[in-house]
Amino acid sequence: MKTSAPGRTCSIAMVLLSLLAVLHTSTPQKNDIDIYSLTVDSRVSSRFAHTVVTSRVVNKANVVQEATFQVELPKRAFITNFSMIIDGVTYPGNIKEKAAAQEQYSTAVARGESAGLIKATGRKMEQFQVSVNVAPSAKVTFELVYEELLKRHLEVYELLLKIQPQQLVKHLQMDIHIFEPQGISFLETESTFMTNELADALTISRNKTKAHIRFKPTLSQQKSPGQEDTVLNGNFIIRYDVNRTLSGGSIQIENGYFVHYFAPEGLPTIPKNVIFVIDKSGSMLGRKIQQTREALIKILDDLSPRDQFNLISFSGDATQWKPLLVPASAEDVNQARRYVAGIQAQGGTNINDAMLMAVQLLSNANRQELLPAGSVSLIILLTDGDPTVGETNPARIQKNVQEAIAGQYSLFCLGFGFDVSYAFLEKLALDNGGLARRIYEDSDSALQLQDFYQEVANPLLTAVTFEYPSNAVEEVSQDNFRLLFKGSEIVVAGKLQDQSPDVLSAKVRGHLHMQNITFQTEIRVAEKEEEFQSPKYIFHSFMERLWAYLTIQQLLEKMILASDAEKQALETRALNLSLQYSFVTPLTSMVVTKPEGEERSEVAEKPVETENKRKHFHLGLPLSRFHTMGDRRSRLTAGPSGKAPGNPGRIGPQGPVHSPSHRLTYHGVRDLLLPDMLLAPSTPDEVDLRIKARVSAIPSDTMTQRHQERKHSGSSEDTSQPAKTDSPPAPIQAPPVILTLPGQSVNHLCVDIKHSQGPMNLLSDPDQGVEVTGQYETEKAQFSWIEVTFKNPQLQVRASPEHVVVTRNRRNSAYKWKETLFSVTPGLNMTMDKAGLLLLSSPDKVTIGLLPWDGPGEGLRLLLRDTDRFSSHVGGTLGQFYQGVLWGPPAAADDSRRTLSVQGRDYSATRMSAHHRVKRPALEMGEAEMRSPAHGGRKRLSPGALSLMRVLQAWAPGPGSALPSMLWGWAPPRLHSIPCIGEAHLNIHLLLKK
């Protein structure tokens, strides 16, 4: 893959329309309808995306077959054209006023047919679908065109394409051209279906202002391993950023129209007064209230010390946490956290009283001059249902709240799930200078709440107005805005007058915290127009279409607030623009014409958020997007190692020891030896490694059970005798940490943590710019979470047994385990395979692996690779194994004893070894057996052990035929926890190459 060097990140992630091209056949023969070409061409010019999806199919059957064409596109996108070419005849889609197409639509519905060609399919997407009968050997070309102005969200524009052809495609190609006159400072790609083979089909080229991303896989690259199915099933995402300065923004001109982007860098945030109004009615019971509590606790932690806040919870009546707003001090935030943790769901829903209480709190504080001068006041309402107690008429509630707020504060409404009237919340918010957002019921609902808060957490300017010379421009879109938040962007567009001056000037005025500010910008019209002369990167008159798109969106929003008399005028203008520029909007419909003999036409209408029903949505978030931004350590699940007598092998290079108790195991990929050692202090400054039990292939649980039986029976039988060969193997207990020692490509260190209190600093390397922390639960023998933080790029990965959350620029992305992921970013690659192994890597940094283990001892596992890249400043519980560790020669009197020197301290080590072998061909066949010298027989490995072996084989492949004995279903004898270095205890096992 070719990628350009990283640029300065101001994170604009562009949401490009997502593609889903799926062709179905009406017979069991899967490939009767063959997609022989599928192309996507997207041209993004100054944030405006114009995307063309073209699919060419042929019917290879000797009977008529039905072909279905599906494309997923963002909800904010407008379809502008659709056509089918069948045997050389074009059947176009015609865009009409919705009323004109209503008769056709109603007739089809009356016959029980699905007349709507567009439906909502997820949180951000809509699906366009059309079917047509195809004669034997006939060919059909489908083409869909749609456009969207990319909206800046938490400093990100995101271009999302969903690929799911459901068959191999001879010619499959995606081309994305981006042109940004401001300059592209950052670019990254991410995919949920990419493999190492497919990565070769992706090329990225870029210069200062242009980028070209091409994905063109061959047939062999598309195939699933060992099958004829396609692996192309998932998301392909592009994110980019542009250069920004503390200025009046960027004005761009093309073909007589202008667009003004305003998102200045470097402005200080304005202190805020925020009141959280939380629904705790009975319908919030269960996961909703639990996720709300979780989100609120994290949101409280993000409050600035300059902020003030309060909490109101409501059901049948409303209760405020404090009588006044309080500063976001550490003490008050901690008290609020405890209050939130105790919120319980029960009762009805009294939205009216809760909202009026919130407004009264702010108004009282304002009258008493308790609100800091120049601060911003916000109310954030979260509810999951319609009002049922007190005032229940939505119109009256809207009127009451609007009169109480009186334009002084901004209200933001969050609707949890689909039982709430979104139209009610949307008008309530827009009436009061805010916006509404739906929170989808899912495992990541808490993250959705946190992300919304981050959108409004950092106000930069209030009362923002744009001014242009009256003799230079006309038909300007909205030019005044109540608030500008960090991470967003204000866009204004308009038309240049015929006799406009050669120089266009603009002023942007606004209020900072304690002062007014004015930005002034001047541009030369002719010079700006020359920037868009490259036909390769733009489509004709794109800025005029951008202006029309923006104007229509703003008119539709104004219609929500307008009176009946005003609404008609707004609707007429929006309708006329929709028809003039061929946009499928809520006011228009596309009539799709079909050949003779079929239903003559179908109607495509754009869904509206307030009309979306639960059944239209797949509520599961596509939690499979991952970005790679820097080096990470890979975490892995591993099973316990079996042990058998054998000759001691040569101990590998140094491996530092840290505070928790760890079982350390060196793994070789050929014949392996497992000495059983225990790290224990023999003096305050020394730790002794000594044998705790004779090494045998006795499962630890079995051994413990027999010891208890002998204890109760008074038997003095020697516990060191080997187990009988018919003893059942204990379930695999995977060590929580697997490390690769410096200079040892085939050896690993397995660590079992036997004691820990509170979050642990597992690893920290300031030179590498990485830190790893985790919470280890000793009783469960597992990590409850592991967090990896990178300094460059600034990114955090938090893994739990449920999912992985990646945070960058205050934006959270959640991903489910075992979802394929491939992400490339300047400074970091992030990948995840179907086994769930998440790798964070970079050419010059340590690779970090994270893995969920769902066998016995389920939880998270951590791996490190490329550890020779650690600097001399590495530290932490695990980091100490990579600094100043030396192995001394065998003792003269006993060659099983050696000296381990860790950070200048000497420890005596006594070891015994075990030996097991598994052949690689057996692993590839999907089953494997192990020989246990102690048992004298063969034992088949469990599916869990086999899966883990495959992961480890991929983690550190080697030419040998043996795999680490830690994977077998035989565990070493149970070891006691003995205090060691630092805040935790370590049990160490060394598994050596023979």
Summary of the structure (lengths in Angstrom):
residues: 994
radius of gyration: 32.0
end to end distance: 38.7
largest distance: 107.4
contacts: 3672
relative contact order: 0.12
helix: 19%
strand: 36%
